Amino acid sequence: MNPFLIKMLGYAREEFVEKKLWEVGAFKDIKASQEAFEALQQNEYIRYEDLPLKAKSGRLVDVEFVSNVYLVGGEKVIQCNIRDITDRKQAQDALLKNQALLREQFVQDHLTGLFNRRYMEETLERELLRAARKQLSLGIIMLDVDNLKQFNDIWGHAAGDEILRELGSLLLRQVRGEDIACRYGGDEFVLIMPDASREVICERAELICEYAEQYHLQFEGQSLVAVTLSLGVAVFPEHGVTSTAILRAVDAALYHAKHEGRGQVVVAS
């Protein structure tokens, strides 16, 4: 009996010698574990890294488990080599966590929490291909804050940032599960709406426009004047079949919304 294993799991030697390996393994299915050990006697080799052992205290210990079957005096004997890989697993988990964080930072706008322009461009290409393949419509709404520079000049850029954060939160509350809300850059935002009709897209744009006007922002204890939005709408395939074409169309619609009075929705022509 390996004294290192006994010490690692916190048992007395007398306790441990009475136990089967699957009794200290953190297996979800003991019957399946027993079957695995029966199969080991036929295959004569087995190796796992994802079957932690359970210490006497209940703590799970990550181990590398390698077993071989030998003939000794005409009888089959199972030799189990078990190595503590806790440090390695922790390092791997930390690496995966860091990779996930870097991926999130790579696709997420840090100010609003929405997806960033890079992710929007990649996603739009993918969704347009899917829409074309399945003959579905796709909507895109582009919007920005009217007179944001004025807010920045009067209350400072911190107030402008707060407006953008709140707009990001508003968009997240107004999207369907399949929609993709992104900060396009500066005070411009894009909402991609897969498999949405022109009517649904326009209704959503109007709702966002109305909710923004009704929203009363507070900054450092002061009420800011009402925020209005200008929004452009374009629909695939009506206004373009490529990402370049549909972005150009929705950008032109946004331009018309801003230069024809602001605080309104304009559909691409």
WOTA-V250276 format. One record per helix or strand of 3 or more residues. SS is the DSSP state (h for helix, s for strand). FROM is the first residue (numbers start at 1). TO is the last residue. If there is no record, write none. Layout:
{{SS;FROM;TO} {SS;FROM;TO}}
This chain:
{{h;3;9} {h;13;16} {h;21;24} {h;30;43} {s;45;48} {s;63;72} {s;75;84} {h;86;107} {h;117;134} {s;138;145} {h;148;155} {h;157;173} {s;180;185} {s;188;194} {h;198;214} {s;229;236} {h;243;259} {s;265;267}}
